[in-house]
Amino acid sequence: MSGGNCFNSVIFWLYINVLTL
């Protein structure tokens, strides 16, 4: 699962941006 943490960080960032639209 290499790069999983980075992927989760990107998803979390996108999720926050959607919530704050």
Summary of the structure (lengths in Angstrom):
residues: 21
radius of gyration: 9.6
end to end distance: 31.1
largest distance: 31.1
contacts: 32
relative contact order: 0.17
helix: 76%
strand: 0%
